[in-house]
């Protein structure tokens, strides 16, 4: 028996509809033994930057024998390319919209041109899953289409260092309403106070260092500065959105 392939899946499909299950099932047309790791199916809809951030985080923690299938695809049915990337023994399949940016500088990238999708609205089922299935079965990436050197790359926003302050922004809001910023741990070490929406927020080491319902700033599991509310939602408390500015005193 061949070893079981492991596939991490990231989408914005949600789980109410049959899309995730049907897409995964297409891989079984090519290989019998597959273990799926559902990173999330609740990427904010059509949000490529959020998907890239989540992919980058998952990439850091998942073992190197796990392949990735990422379908956050607002350009489905258009002339955007589909791509397969190979890095070491891993494969990554996704739309060519920048979502694979964290690995593109070190990977071989191929345009998927030799699979013709049946639908213009569900390339996860008709294009991306079959492409990954073929790769797991042993098909060389070059048989999917030509190698390319110009995949789309995006950069997540970086904090700005100004006189006396570090200016960052909210780049992701999780299920709990926690506000993840783009200010990394190493910059926070020099911080004295956090200002958000005109409010000075207490920096703590644990959610339990403040009273229930109180706002706090903390280093989260992403190793980023996060603004939260103990047992509440910072998104609701502040009316926060992705892109809102956060300031950290140097």
Residue pairs with C-beta under 8 A, 6 or more apart in sequence:
1 33
2 31
2 33
3 33
4 33
4 34
4 35
5 31
5 33
5 34
5 35
5 67
5 136
6 34
6 35
6 36
6 37
6 63
6 65
6 66
6 67
7 27
7 34
7 35
7 36
7 37
7 66
7 67
7 68
7 69
7 132
7 136
8 36
8 37
8 38
8 39
8 58
8 62
8 66
8 67
8 68
8 69
9 20
9 24
9 36
9 37
9 38
9 39
9 41
9 68
9 69
9 70
9 71
10 39
10 40
10 41
10 43
10 51
10 54
10 55
10 58
10 68
10 69
10 70
10 71
10 72
11 19
11 20
11 23
11 40
11 41
11 43
11 70
11 71
11 72
11 124
12 41
12 42
12 43
12 44
12 45
12 46
12 47
12 51
12 71
12 72
13 19
13 20
13 23
13 41
13 71
13 124
14 41
14 42
15 41
19 122
19 124
19 125
20 38
20 41
22 125
23 69
23 71
23 122
23 124
23 125
23 128
23 129
24 34
24 36
24 129
26 125
26 126
26 129
26 130
26 133
27 34
27 69
27 129
27 130
27 132
27 133
27 136
28 34
28 133
29 130
29 133
30 130
30 133
30 134
30 136
30 137
31 133
31 136
31 137
34 136
37 62
37 66
39 54
39 55
39 58
40 54
42 175
43 50
43 51
43 54
43 72
44 50
44 173
44 242
46 72
46 74
47 72
47 242
48 72
48 74
48 97
48 98
48 99
48 154
49 154
49 156
49 171
50 72
50 171
50 172
50 242
51 70
51 72
51 99
52 98
52 99
52 101
52 102
52 154
52 156
53 156
53 171
53 172
53 180
54 172
55 68
55 70
55 99
55 100
55 102
56 102
56 156
57 222
58 68
59 68
59 102
59 103
64 88
64 89
64 90
65 89
65 90
66 90
67 90
67 91
67 92
67 93
67 132
67 135
67 136
68 90
68 91
68 92
68 93
68 94
69 93
69 94
69 128
69 129
69 132
70 92
70 93
70 94
70 99
70 100
71 94
71 95
71 123
71 124
71 128
72 95
72 97
72 99
73 80
73 95
73 97
73 123
73 124
74 97
75 95
75 97
76 95
76 120
76 121
76 122
76 123
77 120
77 121
77 123
80 95
80 96
80 97
81 95
81 96
81 111
81 112
81 148
81 151
82 93
82 94
82 95
82 96
82 111
82 112
82 123
82 127
82 128
82 131
83 93
83 94
83 95
83 96
83 100
83 109
83 110
83 111
83 112
83 148
83 151
84 91
84 92
84 93
84 109
84 110
84 112
84 131
84 132
84 135
84 141
84 144
85 91
85 92
85 93
85 94
85 100
85 103
85 104
85 107
85 108
85 109
85 110
85 151
86 92
86 107
86 108
86 110
86 135
86 141
87 103
87 106
87 107
87 108
91 132
91 135
91 136
91 141
92 100
92 103
92 107
93 112
93 128
93 129
93 131
93 132
93 135
94 100
94 128
95 123
95 128
96 111
96 151
96 152
97 152
98 152
98 153
98 154
100 107
100 109
100 151
101 153
101 154
101 155
104 151
104 153
105 153
108 141
108 147
109 147
109 148
109 149
109 151
110 141
110 142
110 144
110 145
110 146
110 147
110 148
111 144
111 145
111 146
111 147
111 148
112 127
112 128
112 131
112 144
112 145
113 144
113 145
113 146
114 143
114 144
114 145
115 126
115 127
115 130
115 131
115 144
117 123
117 126
117 127
118 126
119 125
119 126
131 144
134 143
134 144
135 141
135 144
141 147
156 171
156 182
157 169
157 171
157 182
158 182
159 166
159 167
159 168
159 169
159 181
159 182
159 183
159 184
159 187
160 166
160 167
160 168
161 167
161 187
161 250
164 249
164 250
165 247
165 248
165 249
165 250
166 183
166 187
166 191
166 247
166 248
166 249
166 250
167 245
167 246
167 247
168 181
168 182
168 183
168 225
168 245
168 246
168 247
168 248
169 181
169 182
169 242
169 243
169 244
169 245
169 246
170 179
170 180
170 181
170 227
170 240
170 241
170 242
170 243
170 244
170 246
171 180
171 181
171 182
171 242
172 180
172 222
172 242
173 179
173 180
173 235
173 240
173 241
173 242
174 180
176 228
176 233
177 228
177 229
177 232
177 233
177 234
177 235
177 236
177 237
178 220
178 226
178 227
178 228
178 234
178 235
179 196
179 226
179 227
179 228
179 234
179 235
179 238
179 240
179 244
179 246
180 220
180 222
180 224
180 226
181 224
181 225
181 226
181 227
181 246
182 224
183 224
183 225
183 246
183 248
184 223
184 224
184 225
185 219
185 223
185 224
185 225
187 225
187 248
188 203
188 219
188 225
188 248
190 250
191 203
191 225
191 248
191 249
191 250
192 249
192 250
193 200
193 201
193 203
193 248
193 249
194 200
194 201
194 203
194 217
194 225
194 227
194 246
194 247
194 248
194 249
195 201
195 246
195 247
195 248
195 249
196 227
196 238
196 240
196 244
196 245
196 246
196 247
197 238
197 239
197 240
197 244
199 215
199 238
201 215
201 216
201 217
201 227
202 209
202 210
202 214
202 215
202 216
202 217
203 216
203 217
203 218
204 210
204 216
204 217
204 218
205 218
206 218
207 216
207 218
207 228
207 230
207 231
208 230
209 216
210 216
210 230
211 230
212 230
212 231
212 232
213 229
213 230
213 231
213 232
214 229
214 230
215 227
215 228
215 229
215 234
215 237
215 238
216 227
216 228
216 229
216 230
217 225
217 226
217 227
217 228
218 225
218 226
218 228
219 225
219 226
220 226
220 228
225 246
225 248
227 234
227 238
227 240
227 246
228 234
229 237
234 240
238 244
